[in-house]
Amino acid sequence: MADIRFSGGSETAVGRVLAVGVLAGRVLPDATGALDAACAGALRRLIAAGRFSGEHGQTAVAAAPTGLEADSIVLLGLGADGERDSHGWEKIGAALAAALAGSGEDGVRLVLDPPEDSALAGPTALTHLALGFLLRGYRDDRFRSRRVGDDQGSPACLTLVSGCAEESARLWQADLCHVAAGVLLARDLFAEPGNTLYPESFVERLAPLAELGVDIEALGPDRLAALKMNALLAVAQGSAREARLAVLRWNGAADPQVPPIAFVGKGITFDSGGISLKPGKGMEEMKGDMAGAAAVVGAMRALAGRRAPVNAVGVLALAENMPGENALRPGDILTTMAGWTIEIINTDAEGRLVLADALWFTHKTFAPHAIIDLATLTYDIMAALGLVFTGLFASDDALAGELMTASSLSGEKLWRMPLDEAFEDNLGSDIADLRHFAEDEESADASHAAQLLSRFAGGRPWAHLDIAGKEMAYDDKPLCPKGPTGVGVRLLDQLTRCRPARPD
């Protein structure tokens, strides 16, 4: 993660690249105007000579005019009035990161005092700009032994030079730097291959959260068997890797006894489909079937880092779904922790099995005031909502409304999908309490899966987020380069700001 700094004067900032803000219509803010005067109007002439107009998120890179202490300059479009809310500032920062992608610069200076007409106060605006810069500038080069072509990586440092630097730095360190760290942690987990990230090593990756005050516990096969979490164990039984249930607890509320909000994540570290083997093409992407668990980890990192005044618990159902000699079979019947029996129809529908036990465990163990689970659960939700919206299923209208508010504020888009007793009819089994898969794939599988999961929330306010298709960007996006997105982290973090702890 690039280093973000704030400075009250350019003399304390270093870097060969100088970035300056320009308003729509080629209007120079005061700070940019002062730099233009320092180079005898060369900056205005540079802007006038090209197609750069200051539109929101527009950039242009050129050699720095004589008189400026820089080798190159980036013109950064701030746009017009009404475009500079929190999302707008994040996209401005992201545009700067995109313009410098591959440059490997040691330092970039951005001289900017946010305009008075901004929807946000100056210090807050700069922190959102910094957040956008980090999210768009994400790189994962852990598994490369050499650079590719002339790509030198992302800039190592961004210094924001502003008259409100001191307050910006305070706000950044107290809040959004931890949200950024949570998103990037989730992306790192998603990007790691299945041969190095499996249930046991996933738990090891959680150790840094303990330094922030998160209590971490990992339940192995013996504990899971004692708890009768047979659905989670069954999914893992075809793999040489043992299942784990990881529990993360953050107690930040004034009253530690206040019931927590609970996040439950599907953590299938590799999904071959099991006996119902997936097609070979694209199977390498199934290392990311733990994106729900990664989102929970990232959210807990954000909450602990910013010392959020809430009690929260994260539960990760970790397993690898493989077609080994002891693998779960279609037609098998499992007894879940809740006591209900489930007839297995398709072993590639394993996510709802591990979540069933994890949800019931969460309900019984922590008595949370709300439960939200996240999972790359169904291809069906992608057919319905494409790669844009996460599917939201909820048993509680108030919780659904709070999630929709958090969606608007975080920028992570949700669309509410139906639950209905009619879906329950298609989950009936001739020989067990339930079948875990509807009659055919065309029978609204996303809704059937959610309907099944709703049984295991114990009647508590519950929501299911089917993030399939949103966990991975297949091309560059405004706040994310091609690759893992860390979807869900910002949404859950924002939800805790919208939904206070509820002792009832």
N, C-alpha and C positions, 0 to 999 in steps of 0.2 A: 504494500500500500504506500502510495506516495506520501511524503511528508507535507503537511499543510501548515503554513506559518502566516502570521499576520504582523504587519509592520506599519508604524506610523510615519515612516519616511523612507524614501528609496535608498538612502545611504546605508541602511541596515539590511537591505535586500540584495541578494546576489543572483546572478544568472545572465546568460548571454541572450536570452529571449525576453523581449518586453512586449506585453500585451496591453492594449488600451481599449476602452469601451467607446463605442460610437452609437448615438441614438439614431432612430429612423430618420431618413432625410439628410443624412450626413451631418447631423448636428453634434457638435463636440461638447460633452459635459465639462464642467470646470476643470477637473483633474487632467483630462485629455487636452483641454485648451492650454493649460500651463505647459505641458510637454511640447505642444505645437510651437509655443512661443520660444521654448528653449532651442528649437531647431529652425528658427526663423521662418515659420510657416510651411516647412517642408512636409509636415504631416498632412495638412489640408490639401496641399498639391498632390500628394500621393493618393489621397482618397478621391479627389476629383478626377484623377487620371484613369481610374479603373471603373469596374462595374460594382464595386462595393458601395452599398447604400445605407448600411446600418440596420437592415432588416433583422428581426429577432433570430438569433442563432447563426447568422451569416458570419463567415470568417474569410480573411485574406491574409496571406503570409508574404512578406517582402523583406528585402534588405532594409535595415534601420537607417533612417536619414542621419547625416552628420549632425552632431550635437546631442544625440541620445546615447547613453552609455549602454549600448546593446549591439549585437551583431545582426539580429533579425527582429522584426516586429510583427505582431499578430493584431490585425484589426478585428474587433469582436463586436458583432451587432447586438445592441441592447433592445432594439425594437421600439415600439410605440407604447403610449399609455395603455394600460389594461392588459399588457402581455407579460407584466413582471410580477406575477404572484409567485408563490413558492415553487410551483412546477416550472414556471417560466424562468426563474433564476437557476433552477437545476439544469434546465436545457441549455442555458447560456454557458454554464460551467462545463457541461458535457460537450458542447460544441468546441470549446477551447481544447479539451482533451483530445477530441477527434482530429482537430487540425494539427496536433503535435504528435499523433500516434506514430510510433516507430522512430521518433527523433532521438530518444534516449537522452534528452537534455538533462543536465545536472540540476538546473534551476530555471524556473520561469517566474517572472514578475508580472503581476497584473495590477496596474494602477487604476483604481476605480473608487469613486464615492457614489453609491447608489443614488439615482435621481430622487428628488423630493416626491415625485408623483408615483413612486413605487408602492405597490399594495402592502409591502412589508417595510418595517423600519430597517435602516441601513445595516446594522449589525446582523440582524436575522437574515436579510437578503444575502449577505456575503457567506453566511454559513450554508445556506442552501446552494449557492453557487459552488462552494467547495465540495459539497456532497455530490453534486452532479459531476464535477471533475473527477472525483475518485471512482464513481460508479462506471462512467464511460471509459476511464483510463485503465480499467482492470485488465491484467494480464496473468496468465498462468504458464510460466516457463519452467516449472519444477522438473519436468521430464525431458527437457531438451539438453543436449550436450553441446550445442553450438547455435549461433545466430543463423537466421534464415535470410539470405541475401543481404541487403543493406539495412534490414530492420534492427534498430538499436534498442527497442523497447520503449516503454512509456517514460515520460518525464519523472525524475526522482523527487522533485520538490516544486511546490507552487507557493509563492509568497504573495499575499494580497496586501497591497500597499493602499492604505485608506486612513482617512481622518478618524474613523470609528474602529480602528484596529484593536484597541484594548478590549472593548466590549465584545467585539466579534470573537476574539480569542477565548474570552471567558465562556461565551455561549457555545462555541464549538467544542471546547473541552468538556463541557458539562452535558452535552446532548448529542448532536448529530455526528460527531466523530465516532461515537459508539454504535449508532445506527449503521453508519458506513462499514464499520468493522464487522457487524453482524451479517450484513448482506455479503460482504466479501468472504467471510468464513463459510457461509452456506454455499457460495460458488465454488470455493476450494474443495469442499467435501464432495460436491456433485462431480467435479472434474476428475477426482481421483479414481483410478481404475480398480476393478474388483480384485485384482491380485494383491493390492496393497491396502484396500479399504474393505473390510469384512466386519462382521459384528464385533469381534473382540477388539480389532484395531480401531474401529469406530469409537468404542468406549475410551480407548487411550487418547484419541483426539480431543476428548472433552476436558482433559486435565487443566488447560489454561483457564477454563471458566471457574475452577475452584479458587484460583487466585483473586477473582473478583467477588467472591462470597457466595458462589452457587454451590449448594450441597449436591453431590453426585453419588448415586448408588447404581450398581449394575447387578441384575439378577441373572444367574446362569441356569443351565438346564435343571439342576436339582431343585432350586427354588421355584422355577417355573412349573415343574412337575408337581411339587407340593401344593402349589396354588391352583393346580388343575388347568393350567393354560395350555390345553392340548392342541388348540388350533394353531397357536404360534409355534409350538414344538413340531407339529406335523409338517408345516411348511418347510422347516429347516432340516427335516430328517433325511432328505435326499442329498444333503451336502456334507462335506467333510468339516465345514465350519459350523460351530454350535451357535444356537440362537442366544440372544441377549435381550433383556428388557432394561433399558437405561432410564433412570429417573433423575431429573434435574429440578431442584427446588430453589426458588429465590423468594425470600421473605423480606420485603421492603416496606410493607405497611406498618403503620404505627402500632397496630395490634397484631401480633404474630398469629393470633387465633382466628383471625378473619378468614373465612373459606377462600381458597385461591381460585383464580381463573386457571383453567387447564388447557394445555395444548398437547395434542397427540399426533405423532408423525409416523407415517409408514416408512420403514427403513429397510427395504429389500435391496441389499448392497449389490446383488446381481440377480436378474430375473431371466432365466432361460426358458421359463414357462413350465418347467418340470416335465412330467410325463406328457402333458399336452404341449409339446415343444413348439416354440415360436419358429417362424421362418428364419433362415440364416441371414438374409439381407437386413441390415440395420440392427442386428442383435447387439452389436457393440454399444449401442446407445442405452442398453438396459443396465449398464453400470449406474445410471442416473435414476433408478427406480426407488432411490432413497431420498428424493428431493423433499418429500414431506418432512422426514426426520431432520434433514439439513436445515429446512426453514425454521423448525422448532429450536434447533440449536442456535441458529443465528438470532432469533428473537430473544432467547434467554440471554445471549451475549449482550444484546442491546440493552435489555432491561437492567441487567446487573451493572453494566458499564456506566449507565446514566443514573444509577441508584434510583430506579423507578419506585415510587411509593405504593407498590402493590405486592400482594402475595401471588406468586405464579408457580405452576408446576408444569414441567415438560416431560412427556413420556414417549420414549422411542421404542418402537417394535422392530427389532433388528434381526434379520434372517437372510439367508441366501437360498434361492429357489432353484434347485438343481435336479436333474433326472438320475440320481444315483440309485444303487441297487435297493435302497430302503425308502425310495421316494414315495410320497403320497400318490394314491391312484384315483382316477375317476371312479366313482361308486363307493369309495370309502365313506364311513360315517364317523364323525368326530363329536366328542362331548366337550363343549366350550366351558370356560370358567364360570359362565352364567348358569350352566346346567342344561342348556338347550343343545339338542343334537342337530348336526348339520350334515346333509348328504353332499358329497363332493361331486360336482358335475364336470368341471374343467379346472385342472391344476394351475392354469395360467391366470385364474381369478383368485390369486393367493392374497392380494392386498386386503380384501375384505375379511379374510380369516385372521390375519395378524392384528388388524384393527379391532375386530370383535372382542378378542381377549384383552387388548390394551385398553379399550374404552371401558369395559366392565371393571377391570383392575382400577382404573382411574376413578370411576364412580364410587366404588366400594372403599377404596383406600383413602381418598382425599376429600370426599363430599364437596366437590367444587361448586361454585355458584354458576359456572358455565363451562362447557367443554367444546372445544373446536378441534376437529381433526383435519389434517392435510394429507393428501395422497395423490400420486400419479396413478389414478385408479382405473380409468376406462378410456378406450379409444372413442367410445360413444360420445363423450363430452366434447371431444375435438370435432366430431362430425356436426355437433349442434352449435358450438361456439367458436370453432376455428382456433386460431392461435392468439386470440385477442382477449377473451374473457375467461376467468376462472368460474366454474360452476359452483354456485352456492345452494346448498340444501340445508334447511333449518327447521327444527321442530318448534321454535319459539320466535314469534314475530318481532318481539323487542330486540332480541339478540341479532336477528337478521337485519333489522334497521340500523343497529349500531355498527354492524359489519359493513353495511352499505355506506354509512357515513365515513367509516375508516377507509373504505375504498376510495371515496372521493378525495379525502385529504392526503392519502398516501400515493395516489396515482395508480394503484394496482386494481385493475378493473374486475368487478364481480357482476354476475348475472344470476338472479335467483331462479332456480329450477324447482320442479314440483316433487313433492312427496304426496302419496295418496294411498288409502287402504286398498285400492284396486290393484296396486302393484304387489301388495302382500299376497293376493290370490295366486300370482304367478310364482311365488316362492314356496308353494306347498309341495311336500314330498310324500310319496306313498309309504315310505318306510322310516322317515325321521321327522323331527319337528319342522325342519326347514331344508330346502335345497338352496345352495348358495349362489346359484346362477339361474337366470330365467330361461324359458324354453328355448329361445334362440337369440342371436346377437342383435336382431332387429327389434327386439322387444324393450327398447329404452333401458339398456343395461345400466347407464349411469344412475337413473332413478331407482332401478331395482337394487343396485348395490347400496345406494344411500338408504333406501327403505329398510334393507337388512341391517345396516349399521345402526339405524335409529333405535332398534330394539335394545342395543347394548349400552345406551347412554343412561340407563336407569331412571328415565323420566325427567332427567335434569335438562335445563336449557342447553341445546346442543346444535352444532352446525358442522356440516361436512363441506370441505373445499376440495373439489376435484381439480387439481392443478395440471392434469395431463395436457401436454402441448404448450404450457406456459413456463415450464421449468428450463426450457432450452430455446435460445434465439438462433434461428437458422441463417440469419444475416444481421448486419449491424442495426441496432435500434438506438433511439435517442439517448437512453441512459444505460445502454449495455452493448458491448461489442458482441460479435458472433460468439456463442458459447453459453455457459450457464448463466441464469438470470438471478438466482437467489430469490425467486418469487415467494411471497408469503411473509418474509421477514418484516418489511416495512408495514404491511397490513396488520400483523399481530401487534407490533410495537404501537402502532397508532390506535388499535382497539383498546389497549390498556389505558391510553390517554382519554379515550371517549367513554369507557366503561369503568367507573370507579369500583373499588372493592365493595362488595355487598354482603354485610353480615347476615342478611336474611337468606 
